[in-house]
Amino acid sequence: MHYKDFIIKIESKQGEDYIISIQSPAGEGSSKLRLPFELDDAAGMMQKLAGTFRGASSPDIDADATREMSMSRADMPQSHELPKALFESLFIGATKTLFDQSIGMVSGDDSGLRIKLQIDPTDSDVAALASLPWELLYREETRDYLNLSRNTPLVRYLNVQRPFAPQAFELPLRILVVMSSPEGVTPLNLEQERQLIERSWARQSGVEVDFLERPATTQRLSNKLSEKDYHVLHYMGHGDFDRATGHGVLLLEDENSQPLALDGQTLGGVILQDVKSLRLVFLNACDTAKATKQKGQDPFAGVATAMIMAGIPAVVAMQFPITDKAAVSFAGTFYPRIVSGYPVDAAVAEGRKAIKLADSSTMEWATPVLFMRSPDGVLFDIEKPIPAAPPLPKPPSNATANAAPKQNIQAPVIQKPGISKTIKGLIAAAVVMVLIATGNFMWSSEKIIPDISKEAYNVKQATSVIKKAGLLVAPDTVGIPSSEKKGTVLRTDPPALSSFDVDKEVKLVVSNGTIKLENLQGKNEEQIRSLLKNLPVTIETVERVVALPEEGITEGTFVRSEPEVGTIIPHDTGLTLYMAAPGIPLPDLVSLGLQQAIEKLDALGLSHKSLYELNLDGNAGQIFKTEPLADTPWIANQPVTLHISARGGWVYLNKIVSDSYTNNSAKTMRADDDNSGKDIGTLKARETVKVIESKRNGWTLVQAIEQ
């Protein structure tokens, strides 16, 4: 889809008015903005409005305790009151005239009109306007919210002095999900959220999702980002904004799962700035869209604005709390649209519609805020975009059938700039809709693939559902690792809700009865059991082992497992966990006799094993080395190896039988000396020894067999 820009720049404040400049397809102009309310009163209005976003519209949804803002319907403000006031304040005079003319210029041209709202964050008088929910703009005369259409998306555009160009890359879109819920703050149900992700948009074609193992520390995040070329960072957790300092923070975790406040400037300027592949940050946390409006404070210290300042092309942040249901609906549509080559603002608009379609009474679709510095919204130069499902039009109701016609009603075809005309034509053909006068519609040769991922269907059941939708199903399935029961259908290829040719076959992606054992590093036994309790694996044995200090493993946490983490294992595999145990410092046993060393180890509850070796510099029977070395922490179930000087030495042999001999003629002198019946060095007369080394001159290094 090609957008033309309608740029609204709020320049300065003069008295009660704000001076606006406009650049548009229809020309340039200037106007004024005057709010019908005080900015100080807007905070209370938005707090009430936030209550209409959650809970009250969806009483059957389990509210997230940490992000819940609920109120009864009787307490709710009129949902159009603030959105209407915002539109009528902004779109007046030249602004409205140029907007209407620009809408007419892009209609029917496979184009949309991108509303770029530029609020100068360095001017404290103007910056205060950024706190208003401009995403709610409602035009009463046409009865529509501008942001619910990809034809008129609103983005908050920040001019940052950094170069930008879309990156060429091939699918999949790699997303790193960071989940954080430190101890001592209101807990989040992250396990449920992870399962929702794994059952929904993580299964979409062209998307590869990795989860950062917890605790979500800054070092672990930095290390993970260096493992792959991630394109998206998706954060789920707590956010906060300190009005006293003007800094926005995310609450990550330290090694002990305690809260660690990570400000946006550190995240963007230190951790993310050198991650060249990263094009998008998605912040599913409260207050991440806020920035300061106080004089003397850094205007780019909010979380989202700091990401843009660090060079991230686009940031999706939240200006209100958001339910899990809405977040999953949004992301489940947003990411597939990105994979399909949509500009990011068009993908956000589609995500908003998904929230609205999932719950028509909610206003949560306005919670996401898009900050952007990509001039055209194209984040990736996708070589082979996956066709996405076009939205289904609703039949006009009797109430609106005779209403004044809306401008820009034709849905432009989504198309990445630069894609060939041939591909453009194919995609256009896939989304052309024939509207019937009665409000019914049909696709010429395509059907919508039903979403079967929310049900634990087997192949037969899923095939039946898809065939009822008028589509063919491929006889061969694609098996992948999954925690779902073997044979359970996980998703379709192409993804659900895509428009698909009725003459082609939909493939079913099913669980093959295996699972990838994820990394458990840094987790204690309780955390591991909690993580694995819903997975088809069992913990059969837990062994305690010593983790050496240089390995950087904390006492009581995971060391290794059998099978090893990262391997693909069958369902119901039994695991052996090796956990780091507190160690006892090993005493210095060198130069002691074996019995003395054993007594010392027994007193500490440590076991041992003995190994006799020739040591010509030591005294026979004395310990000359231990494994591990003295002062190393050790535990009872790991024996200490005692290296003991064996009896033996260089002797002059008259006769060698195999690799040992009977020392009835061995001596340290020449063979013609009569010493055959005497002990020689540490060897006893006529003792059986093994040969270690022989020389041509007759001298041989031997070690006594029995010690």
C-alpha positions as CSV (number, residue, x, y, z in Angstrom):
1,M,0.0,0.0,0.0
2,H,1.3,3.4,-0.9
3,Y,0.7,6.3,1.5
4,K,0.7,10.0,1.0
5,D,1.5,12.0,4.1
6,F,-0.7,14.4,5.9
7,I,1.7,16.1,8.3
8,I,0.4,18.0,11.2
9,K,3.1,19.8,13.1
10,I,2.2,21.5,16.4
11,E,4.8,24.3,16.4
12,S,4.3,26.5,19.5
13,K,1.8,27.9,21.9
14,Q,0.4,31.4,21.8
15,G,-1.9,32.2,24.7
16,E,-4.6,29.5,24.7
17,D,-3.9,28.5,21.1
18,Y,-1.4,26.1,19.6
19,I,0.0,27.1,16.2
20,I,-0.2,24.3,13.6
21,S,1.5,23.9,10.2
22,I,0.2,21.4,7.6
23,Q,1.8,19.7,4.7
24,S,-0.5,17.6,2.6
25,P,-1.1,16.2,-1.0
26,A,-3.5,19.2,-1.4
27,G,-1.0,21.8,-0.4
28,E,0.4,23.5,2.7
29,G,-1.3,25.7,5.3
30,S,-1.5,26.8,8.9
31,S,-4.1,26.7,11.5
32,K,-4.7,26.8,15.3
33,L,-5.6,24.3,17.9
34,R,-7.6,25.2,21.0
35,L,-8.6,22.5,23.4
36,P,-12.1,22.7,24.9
37,F,-10.7,21.6,28.2
38,E,-7.7,22.2,30.4
39,L,-4.8,19.8,30.0
40,D,-4.9,19.2,33.8
41,D,-8.5,18.1,33.5
42,A,-7.6,15.7,30.6
43,A,-5.8,13.3,33.0
44,G,-9.1,12.7,34.9
45,M,-11.0,12.3,31.6
46,M,-8.5,9.7,30.3
47,Q,-8.5,7.8,33.6
48,K,-12.3,7.4,33.3
49,L,-12.0,6.6,29.6
50,A,-9.4,3.9,30.4
51,G,-12.1,2.2,32.4
52,T,-14.2,1.8,29.3
53,F,-11.3,0.1,27.6
54,R,-11.2,-2.8,30.0
55,G,-13.3,-5.1,32.0
56,A,-16.7,-3.5,31.8
57,S,-17.1,-4.4,28.1
58,S,-15.9,-8.0,28.6
59,P,-17.2,-9.3,32.0
60,D,-16.3,-12.8,31.0
61,I,-12.6,-12.1,30.6
62,D,-10.4,-12.8,33.6
63,A,-8.9,-9.4,34.4
64,D,-5.1,-9.1,34.9
65,A,-4.8,-7.8,38.5
66,T,-1.8,-5.7,37.7
67,R,-3.3,-3.8,34.8
68,E,-7.0,-3.7,35.7
69,M,-9.0,-0.5,35.7
70,S,-12.6,-1.3,36.0
71,M,-15.8,0.7,36.4
72,S,-19.5,0.1,36.0
73,R,-21.3,1.1,32.9
74,A,-23.2,3.8,34.9
75,D,-19.8,5.5,35.7
76,M,-18.6,5.4,32.1
77,P,-18.3,8.7,30.2
78,Q,-19.8,8.9,26.8
79,S,-17.3,7.0,24.6
80,H,-17.4,9.6,21.8
81,E,-17.0,12.7,24.1
82,L,-13.2,13.0,24.2
83,P,-12.5,11.5,20.8
84,K,-14.9,13.9,19.2
85,A,-13.5,16.9,21.1
86,L,-9.9,15.9,20.0
87,F,-10.9,15.7,16.3
88,E,-12.9,19.0,16.3
89,S,-10.0,20.8,18.0
90,L,-7.4,19.5,15.6
91,F,-9.3,19.5,12.3
92,I,-10.5,23.0,12.0
93,G,-10.0,25.7,9.4
94,A,-7.2,25.0,6.9
95,T,-6.5,21.7,8.6
96,K,-9.9,20.3,7.9
97,T,-10.1,21.8,4.4
98,L,-6.8,20.3,3.4
99,F,-7.6,17.0,5.0
100,D,-10.9,16.6,3.0
101,Q,-9.2,17.6,-0.2
102,S,-6.3,15.1,0.5
103,I,-8.8,12.3,1.2
104,G,-10.4,12.9,-2.2
105,M,-7.0,12.8,-3.9
106,V,-6.0,9.4,-2.6
107,S,-9.3,7.6,-2.9
108,G,-9.3,5.0,-5.6
109,D,-5.5,5.3,-6.1
110,D,-4.5,2.2,-4.2
111,S,-3.3,4.7,-1.6
112,G,-4.0,5.8,1.9
113,L,-3.5,9.0,3.8
114,R,-1.0,8.7,6.7
115,I,-1.6,11.3,9.4
116,K,1.8,12.2,10.8
117,L,1.4,14.0,14.1
118,Q,4.5,15.8,15.0
119,I,4.6,17.3,18.5
120,D,7.9,19.0,19.4
121,P,9.1,17.2,22.5
122,T,11.7,19.9,23.2
123,D,9.1,22.6,23.7
124,S,7.5,21.9,27.2
125,D,4.4,23.9,26.3
126,V,3.8,21.8,23.2
127,A,5.1,18.5,24.6
128,A,2.2,18.4,27.1
129,L,-0.1,17.6,24.2
130,A,1.6,14.3,23.6
131,S,-0.2,13.0,26.7
132,L,-3.5,13.2,25.0
133,P,-4.9,10.0,23.3
134,W,-4.9,11.3,19.7
135,E,-5.3,7.7,18.5
136,L,-9.0,8.1,19.4
137,L,-9.8,10.8,16.8
138,Y,-13.5,10.5,16.0
139,R,-15.2,12.3,13.1
140,E,-18.9,12.6,14.0
141,E,-20.1,13.6,10.5
142,T,-18.9,10.3,9.0
143,R,-19.4,8.3,12.2
144,D,-15.9,6.8,12.1
145,Y,-12.7,6.6,14.1
146,L,-9.8,7.5,11.8
147,N,-7.5,5.0,13.3
148,L,-9.8,2.0,12.8
149,S,-9.0,2.2,9.0
150,R,-5.7,1.5,7.4
151,N,-6.6,4.2,4.9
152,T,-6.2,6.9,7.6
153,P,-3.7,5.7,10.2
154,L,-2.3,8.2,12.7
155,V,1.3,7.8,13.8
156,R,3.4,9.9,16.1
157,Y,6.4,10.8,14.0
158,L,9.7,11.9,15.6
159,N,12.4,13.6,13.7
160,V,15.7,12.0,14.8
161,Q,19.0,12.7,13.2
162,R,19.8,9.2,12.3
163,P,19.9,7.6,8.8
164,F,17.2,5.1,8.0
165,A,16.7,2.6,5.2
166,P,14.6,-0.6,5.1
167,Q,16.6,-3.8,5.5
168,A,16.4,-6.6,3.0
169,F,15.8,-9.8,4.7
170,E,14.2,-13.2,4.1
171,L,11.5,-14.7,6.3
172,P,11.0,-15.8,9.1
173,L,10.4,-12.6,11.1
174,R,12.4,-13.4,14.3
175,I,10.8,-12.1,17.5
176,L,12.4,-12.2,20.9
177,V,9.8,-12.1,23.7
178,V,10.9,-10.8,27.0
179,M,8.6,-11.5,30.0
180,S,9.3,-10.0,33.4
181,S,7.4,-10.2,36.7
182,P,9.9,-9.6,39.5
183,E,9.2,-10.5,43.1
184,G,7.8,-7.7,45.4
185,V,5.5,-6.2,42.8
186,T,2.0,-7.2,41.7
187,P,2.5,-10.5,39.9
188,L,1.7,-11.1,36.3
189,N,0.3,-14.4,35.0
190,L,3.2,-14.7,32.5
191,E,2.8,-18.4,32.1
192,Q,-0.7,-18.0,30.9
193,E,0.4,-15.2,28.6
194,R,3.2,-17.3,27.2
195,Q,0.7,-20.1,26.4
196,L,-1.6,-17.6,24.7
197,I,1.2,-16.5,22.5
198,E,2.4,-20.1,21.7
199,R,-1.2,-21.0,20.8
200,S,-1.8,-17.9,18.6
201,W,0.6,-15.6,16.7
202,A,3.7,-17.6,17.5
203,R,2.2,-20.3,15.2
204,Q,1.8,-18.0,12.2
205,S,3.7,-18.8,9.0
206,G,6.8,-16.7,8.5
207,V,7.1,-16.0,12.3
208,E,9.8,-17.4,14.6
209,V,9.4,-16.7,18.3
210,D,12.0,-17.1,21.0
211,F,11.4,-16.5,24.7
212,L,14.1,-15.0,26.9
213,E,14.7,-17.4,29.8
214,R,13.9,-15.9,33.3
215,P,14.9,-14.2,35.4
216,A,14.9,-11.5,32.6
217,T,18.2,-9.8,33.5
218,T,19.9,-7.1,31.4
219,Q,22.9,-9.3,30.8
220,R,20.8,-12.3,29.7
221,L,18.9,-10.0,27.3
222,S,22.1,-8.6,25.9
223,N,23.5,-12.1,25.4
224,K,20.3,-13.4,23.8
225,L,20.3,-10.5,21.3
226,S,23.8,-11.4,20.2
227,E,22.8,-15.0,19.3
228,K,20.6,-14.3,16.3
229,D,19.6,-11.4,14.1
230,Y,16.3,-10.6,15.8
231,H,14.0,-8.2,14.0
232,V,11.5,-7.5,16.8
233,L,11.8,-7.1,20.6
234,H,8.4,-7.9,22.3
235,Y,8.4,-6.9,26.0
236,M,5.6,-8.1,28.4
237,G,5.8,-6.9,32.0
238,H,5.6,-3.8,34.2
239,G,6.3,-0.3,33.0
240,D,6.4,3.0,34.9
241,F,6.9,6.6,34.4
242,D,8.5,8.9,37.0
243,R,7.0,12.3,36.6
244,A,9.5,13.8,39.0
245,T,12.5,12.9,36.7
246,G,10.7,12.4,33.4
247,H,12.2,9.0,32.9
248,G,10.3,5.9,31.8
249,V,11.4,2.5,32.9
250,L,10.7,-1.2,32.4
251,L,10.9,-3.5,35.4
252,L,13.3,-6.3,34.6
253,E,14.7,-8.8,37.1
254,D,18.1,-9.3,38.7
255,E,19.6,-12.8,39.3
256,N,17.5,-13.2,42.4
257,S,14.2,-12.2,40.6
258,Q,14.1,-8.9,42.4
259,P,13.0,-5.7,40.5
260,L,15.5,-4.0,38.4
261,A,14.4,-0.7,36.9
262,L,15.8,-0.3,33.3
263,D,15.3,3.2,31.9
264,G,14.5,3.7,28.3
265,Q,17.8,5.5,27.5
266,T,19.9,2.5,28.9
267,L,17.8,0.0,27.0
268,G,17.9,1.9,23.8
269,G,21.3,3.6,24.0
270,V,23.3,0.7,25.4
271,I,21.6,-2.6,24.9
272,L,19.7,-2.1,21.6
273,Q,21.7,0.6,19.8
274,D,24.1,-1.9,18.2
275,V,21.5,-4.5,17.3
276,K,21.4,-3.6,13.6
277,S,18.8,-6.1,12.7
278,L,16.2,-4.8,15.1
279,R,13.5,-2.8,13.4
280,L,10.6,-2.8,15.9
281,V,10.1,-2.7,19.6
282,F,6.7,-3.8,21.0
283,L,6.1,-2.7,24.6
284,N,3.2,-4.5,26.2
285,A,3.5,-2.6,29.5
286,C,1.7,0.4,31.1
287,D,3.0,4.0,30.7
288,T,5.5,3.1,28.0
289,A,4.0,5.6,25.6
290,K,4.4,8.5,28.1
291,A,7.1,11.2,27.8
292,T,7.8,14.2,30.0
293,K,6.0,17.5,29.7
294,Q,8.0,19.3,32.3
295,K,10.5,22.0,31.5
296,G,14.2,21.1,32.1
297,Q,13.6,17.4,31.7
298,D,14.9,15.3,28.8
299,P,12.1,15.0,26.2
300,F,13.5,11.7,24.9
301,A,13.7,10.0,28.3
302,G,10.3,8.2,28.0
303,V,10.6,4.5,27.1
304,A,9.2,4.7,23.6
305,T,10.8,8.1,22.7
306,A,14.2,6.8,24.0
307,M,13.9,3.8,21.6
308,I,13.3,6.1,18.7
309,M,16.2,8.3,19.8
310,A,18.4,5.2,19.9
311,G,17.6,4.5,16.2
312,I,14.8,2.0,16.4
313,P,12.6,2.7,13.3
314,A,9.2,2.0,15.0
315,V,7.9,1.4,18.5
316,V,4.5,0.2,19.5
317,A,3.8,1.2,23.1
318,M,0.7,1.3,25.4
319,Q,-0.9,4.5,26.7
320,F,-3.5,2.6,28.8
321,P,-3.5,-0.9,30.5
322,I,-4.5,-3.6,28.0
323,T,-6.1,-7.0,28.6
324,D,-4.4,-10.2,27.5
325,K,-7.3,-10.9,25.1
326,A,-6.8,-7.6,23.4
327,A,-3.0,-7.9,23.3
328,V,-3.2,-11.3,21.7
329,S,-5.8,-10.2,19.2
330,F,-3.7,-7.2,18.2
331,A,-0.4,-9.1,17.9
332,G,-2.0,-12.1,16.2
333,T,-3.0,-9.8,13.3
334,F,-0.2,-7.2,13.5
335,Y,2.8,-9.6,13.0
336,P,1.3,-11.6,10.1
337,R,0.6,-8.3,8.3
338,I,4.3,-7.2,8.8
339,V,5.3,-10.6,7.4
340,S,3.0,-9.9,4.4
341,G,4.8,-6.7,3.6
342,Y,2.5,-4.2,5.1
343,P,3.9,-0.8,6.2
344,V,4.0,-0.8,10.0
345,D,1.2,1.8,10.4
346,A,-1.1,-0.3,8.1
347,A,-0.3,-3.4,10.2
348,V,-1.1,-1.4,13.4
349,A,-4.5,-0.4,11.9
350,E,-5.3,-4.0,11.1
351,G,-4.3,-4.9,14.7
352,R,-6.7,-2.3,16.0
353,K,-9.5,-3.8,13.9
354,A,-8.8,-7.2,15.2
355,I,-9.3,-6.0,18.8
356,K,-12.6,-4.3,17.8
357,L,-13.8,-7.4,15.9
358,A,-13.0,-9.6,18.9
359,D,-15.0,-7.4,21.2
360,S,-17.2,-4.8,19.5
361,S,-17.9,-3.0,22.8
362,T,-14.3,-2.3,23.8
363,M,-12.2,0.8,23.2
364,E,-8.9,-1.0,23.8
365,W,-8.0,-0.7,20.1
366,A,-6.9,2.8,20.9
367,T,-4.5,1.7,23.6
368,P,-1.5,0.9,21.3
369,V,0.5,4.0,20.2
370,L,2.8,3.9,17.2
371,F,5.9,6.0,17.3
372,M,7.8,6.0,14.0
373,R,10.8,7.5,12.3
374,S,10.5,5.4,9.1
375,P,9.4,7.9,6.5
376,D,7.1,5.5,4.7
377,G,6.4,2.9,7.4
378,V,8.3,0.2,5.5
379,L,10.6,-1.6,8.0
380,F,11.7,-4.5,5.9
381,D,12.4,-5.0,2.3
382,I,10.7,-8.4,2.3
383,E,11.8,-10.6,-0.6
384,K,8.8,-13.0,-0.5
385,P,6.0,-11.5,1.5
386,I,3.2,-13.9,2.6
387,P,-0.2,-12.8,1.3
388,A,-2.4,-11.7,4.2
389,A,-6.1,-12.0,4.8
390,P,-8.0,-8.9,3.7
391,P,-10.6,-7.7,6.2
392,L,-14.2,-8.8,5.6
393,P,-16.6,-6.0,5.0
394,K,-19.7,-5.8,7.2
395,P,-23.1,-5.4,5.4
396,P,-24.5,-1.9,5.9
397,S,-27.2,-1.6,8.5
398,N,-30.5,0.1,7.9
399,A,-29.4,2.9,10.1
400,T,-26.4,3.8,8.0
401,A,-27.6,2.7,4.5
402,N,-29.0,6.2,3.7
403,A,-26.2,8.1,5.5
404,A,-24.0,10.5,3.7
405,P,-21.3,8.6,1.8
406,K,-18.0,8.4,3.5
407,Q,-14.8,9.4,1.7
408,N,-12.1,6.9,1.0
409,I,-14.4,3.9,1.3
410,Q,-12.4,1.8,-1.2
411,A,-9.9,-0.4,0.6
412,P,-6.6,-0.1,-1.2
413,V,-4.6,-3.2,-1.8
414,I,-1.7,-3.6,0.7
415,Q,1.5,-3.6,-1.3
416,K,5.1,-2.9,-0.3
417,P,6.8,-0.2,-2.4
418,G,9.1,-1.7,-4.9
419,I,7.3,-5.0,-5.5
420,S,6.9,-5.7,-9.2
421,K,3.7,-4.9,-11.1
422,T,3.1,-8.6,-11.7
423,I,3.1,-9.4,-7.9
424,K,1.1,-6.3,-7.3
425,G,-1.5,-7.4,-9.7
426,L,-1.7,-10.9,-8.2
427,I,-2.2,-9.5,-4.7
428,A,-4.7,-7.0,-6.0
429,A,-6.7,-9.8,-7.6
430,A,-6.7,-11.6,-4.3
431,V,-8.5,-8.9,-2.5
432,V,-11.0,-7.5,-5.0
433,M,-14.5,-7.7,-3.4
434,V,-17.8,-7.8,-5.2
435,L,-20.4,-6.1,-2.9
436,I,-24.0,-7.1,-3.4
437,A,-26.7,-4.4,-2.9
438,T,-28.2,-6.4,0.0
439,G,-24.9,-6.2,1.9
440,N,-23.8,-9.7,1.2
441,F,-20.5,-10.4,-0.5
442,M,-18.4,-13.1,-2.0
443,W,-14.9,-13.7,-3.2
444,S,-14.5,-14.7,-6.8
445,S,-12.4,-17.8,-6.4
446,E,-11.2,-17.7,-2.8
447,K,-12.3,-18.6,0.7
448,I,-11.2,-17.6,4.1
449,I,-9.2,-20.3,6.0
450,P,-10.9,-20.9,9.3
451,D,-9.0,-20.6,12.6
452,I,-8.6,-24.1,14.0
453,S,-5.7,-23.3,16.3
454,K,-7.9,-22.6,19.3
455,E,-9.3,-26.1,19.4
456,A,-7.3,-29.3,20.0
457,Y,-8.4,-30.8,16.7
458,N,-6.9,-34.0,15.3
459,V,-6.3,-34.2,11.6
460,K,-9.7,-35.7,10.8
461,Q,-11.6,-33.0,12.7
462,A,-9.5,-30.1,11.3
463,T,-9.9,-31.5,7.8
464,S,-13.7,-31.6,8.3
465,V,-13.8,-27.9,9.5
466,I,-11.7,-26.7,6.6
467,K,-13.6,-28.6,4.0
468,K,-16.9,-27.2,5.3
469,A,-15.3,-23.7,4.6
470,G,-15.1,-24.8,0.9
471,L,-11.3,-25.4,0.8
472,L,-9.2,-28.5,0.0
473,V,-6.8,-30.1,2.5
474,A,-3.5,-31.6,1.6
475,P,-3.2,-35.3,2.4
476,D,0.3,-34.9,3.9
477,T,0.8,-33.0,7.1
478,V,3.8,-31.1,8.4
479,G,5.0,-32.3,11.8
480,I,6.9,-30.0,14.2
481,P,7.9,-30.2,17.9
482,S,5.1,-29.1,20.3
483,S,3.9,-29.6,23.8
484,E,0.5,-30.6,22.3
485,K,-0.5,-34.2,22.1
486,K,1.0,-36.0,19.1
487,G,-1.3,-35.6,16.1
488,T,-2.9,-32.4,17.4
489,V,-3.3,-29.8,14.6
490,L,-1.5,-26.6,15.6
491,R,-2.1,-24.3,12.7
492,T,-2.7,-24.1,8.9
493,D,-0.3,-23.1,6.2
494,P,-1.2,-20.5,4.9
495,P,-2.2,-19.0,8.3
496,A,-5.8,-18.8,9.5
497,L,-8.0,-16.0,8.2
498,S,-6.0,-15.8,5.0
499,S,-7.8,-15.6,1.7
500,F,-7.0,-18.8,-0.2
501,D,-7.7,-20.2,-3.6
502,V,-10.3,-22.9,-3.5
503,D,-8.4,-25.0,-6.1
504,K,-5.3,-25.2,-3.9
505,E,-4.7,-27.4,-0.8
506,V,-4.3,-26.1,2.7
507,K,-1.6,-27.8,4.7
508,L,-2.1,-28.9,8.3
509,V,0.8,-28.4,10.7
510,V,0.6,-30.9,13.5
511,S,2.5,-31.9,16.7
512,N,4.9,-34.7,15.9
513,G,5.0,-35.9,19.5
514,T,8.3,-34.3,20.4
515,I,9.3,-31.1,22.2
516,K,12.4,-29.0,22.3
517,L,13.8,-28.9,25.8
518,E,14.4,-25.2,26.5
519,N,17.3,-23.7,28.4
520,L,16.8,-23.8,32.1
521,Q,19.9,-21.8,33.1
522,G,19.5,-19.7,36.2
523,K,16.3,-21.4,37.4
524,N,16.0,-23.2,40.7
525,E,14.2,-26.5,41.1
526,E,10.8,-25.0,42.0
527,Q,10.9,-22.7,39.0
528,I,11.9,-25.6,36.7
529,R,9.0,-27.8,38.1
530,S,6.6,-25.0,37.5
531,L,7.9,-24.4,34.0
532,L,7.7,-28.1,33.1
533,K,4.4,-29.0,34.8
534,N,2.3,-28.4,31.7
535,L,4.8,-30.0,29.4
536,P,4.8,-33.7,28.4
537,V,8.0,-34.5,30.3
538,T,8.7,-35.8,33.8
539,I,11.5,-35.1,36.3
540,E,12.8,-38.6,37.4
541,T,15.9,-37.7,39.3
542,V,17.5,-34.6,40.8
543,E,21.2,-34.8,41.5
544,R,23.3,-32.3,43.4
545,V,26.6,-31.3,41.9
546,V,29.1,-28.7,42.6
547,A,29.3,-25.8,40.2
548,L,32.7,-24.2,40.3
549,P,32.8,-20.4,41.0
550,E,34.3,-19.7,37.6
551,E,31.3,-21.2,35.9
552,G,29.1,-18.4,37.2
553,I,26.3,-20.7,38.4
554,T,24.4,-19.7,41.5
555,E,23.9,-22.2,44.3
556,G,20.6,-24.1,44.0
557,T,20.2,-23.4,40.3
558,F,20.3,-25.5,37.1
559,V,23.7,-26.9,36.0
560,R,22.8,-29.4,33.3
561,S,20.3,-32.1,32.4
562,E,20.1,-35.5,30.7
563,P,18.9,-35.3,28.0
564,E,20.6,-31.9,27.4
565,V,18.7,-28.7,27.0
566,G,18.2,-27.6,23.4
567,T,17.6,-31.2,22.2
568,I,14.4,-32.5,20.6
569,I,13.0,-35.2,22.8
570,P,9.9,-37.5,22.6
571,H,6.9,-36.7,24.8
572,D,7.0,-38.3,28.3
573,T,10.8,-38.4,28.4
574,G,12.2,-38.7,31.9
575,L,14.7,-36.0,32.9
576,T,17.6,-36.0,35.2
577,L,18.4,-32.6,36.6
578,Y,21.7,-31.6,38.0
579,M,21.4,-28.7,40.4
580,A,24.2,-26.6,41.9
581,A,24.7,-27.6,45.6
582,P,26.6,-25.7,48.3
583,G,30.1,-27.1,48.5
584,I,32.6,-27.9,51.3
585,P,36.0,-26.4,50.8
586,L,38.4,-29.3,50.2
587,P,41.3,-29.4,52.7
588,D,45.0,-29.6,51.6
589,L,45.8,-33.3,51.5
590,V,49.1,-33.2,49.7
591,S,52.0,-35.0,51.4
592,L,49.6,-37.0,53.7
593,G,49.4,-40.7,53.7
594,L,46.3,-42.4,52.3
595,Q,44.8,-43.2,55.7
596,Q,45.3,-39.7,57.1
597,A,43.6,-38.2,54.0
598,I,40.7,-40.6,54.3
599,E,40.1,-39.7,57.9
600,K,40.0,-36.0,57.0
601,L,37.5,-36.6,54.2
602,D,35.3,-38.8,56.3
603,A,35.1,-36.1,58.9
604,L,33.7,-33.7,56.3
605,G,31.3,-36.3,54.8
606,L,33.3,-36.4,51.6
607,S,34.0,-39.6,49.6
608,H,37.2,-40.5,47.7
609,K,38.8,-42.7,45.1
610,S,42.5,-43.6,44.9
611,L,44.8,-43.6,42.0
612,Y,48.4,-44.8,42.3
613,E,50.8,-43.2,39.9
614,L,54.6,-43.1,39.6
615,N,55.9,-39.8,40.9
616,L,59.7,-39.9,41.1
617,D,59.7,-36.6,43.0
618,G,57.5,-37.8,45.8
619,N,57.6,-40.3,48.6
620,A,55.9,-43.6,47.9
621,G,52.5,-43.9,49.6
622,Q,52.0,-40.1,50.0
623,I,49.4,-38.0,48.2
624,F,51.0,-35.7,45.6
625,K,47.9,-34.3,44.0
626,T,44.1,-34.1,44.5
627,E,41.2,-33.5,42.1
628,P,39.8,-31.0,42.7
629,L,42.5,-28.8,44.2
630,A,42.5,-27.7,47.8
631,D,39.9,-25.0,48.8
632,T,37.6,-26.0,46.0
633,P,33.9,-26.3,47.2
634,W,32.9,-30.0,46.9
635,I,30.0,-32.2,47.9
636,A,29.5,-35.8,49.2
637,N,28.2,-37.5,46.1
638,Q,31.2,-36.5,44.0
639,P,34.3,-38.4,45.1
640,V,37.6,-36.6,45.6
641,T,40.4,-38.3,43.5
642,L,43.6,-38.9,45.5
643,H,46.7,-39.2,43.4
644,I,49.2,-41.3,45.4
645,S,52.9,-41.8,44.7
646,A,53.3,-45.5,43.7
647,R,56.3,-47.7,44.6
648,G,58.7,-48.2,41.7
649,G,61.6,-46.6,39.9
650,W,64.4,-47.3,37.4
651,V,65.8,-50.8,37.6
652,Y,68.3,-52.8,35.5
653,L,66.5,-55.9,34.2
654,N,68.0,-59.2,33.0
655,K,64.7,-60.6,31.8
656,I,61.3,-59.1,30.8
657,V,58.3,-61.3,30.5
658,S,55.5,-59.6,28.6
659,D,54.9,-56.2,30.2
660,S,55.7,-57.3,33.8
661,Y,58.4,-59.4,35.4
662,T,59.2,-61.2,38.6
663,N,61.8,-59.1,40.4
664,N,64.1,-62.0,41.3
665,S,67.1,-60.4,39.6
666,A,66.2,-56.7,39.5
667,K,68.6,-54.2,40.9
668,T,69.7,-50.6,40.5
669,M,73.3,-51.8,39.8
670,R,74.9,-53.8,37.0
671,A,73.7,-57.3,36.4
672,D,77.0,-58.9,37.4
673,D,76.5,-57.7,41.0
674,D,75.1,-60.3,43.3
675,N,72.1,-58.5,44.7
676,S,69.2,-60.6,43.4
677,G,67.8,-61.4,46.7
678,K,67.6,-57.9,48.1
679,D,65.0,-55.1,48.1
680,I,65.8,-52.4,45.5
681,G,64.6,-48.9,46.3
682,T,60.9,-49.0,47.0
683,L,60.5,-52.4,45.3
684,K,60.5,-55.6,47.2
685,A,62.5,-58.6,46.1
686,R,60.7,-61.0,43.7
687,E,57.7,-58.5,43.5
688,T,55.6,-58.4,40.3
689,V,55.7,-55.0,38.6
690,K,54.5,-53.4,35.3
691,V,56.9,-51.9,32.9
692,I,56.4,-48.2,32.2
693,E,59.3,-47.5,30.0
694,S,62.3,-49.5,28.7
695,K,65.7,-48.3,27.3
696,R,68.0,-50.3,25.1
697,N,70.8,-50.2,27.7
698,G,68.7,-52.4,30.0
699,W,67.4,-49.8,32.4
700,T,63.6,-49.9,32.8
701,L,61.1,-47.8,34.6
702,V,58.6,-50.0,36.6
703,Q,55.8,-49.6,39.0
704,A,54.7,-52.1,41.6
705,I,51.4,-53.8,40.7
706,E,50.3,-54.0,44.3
707,Q,50.5,-51.1,46.6
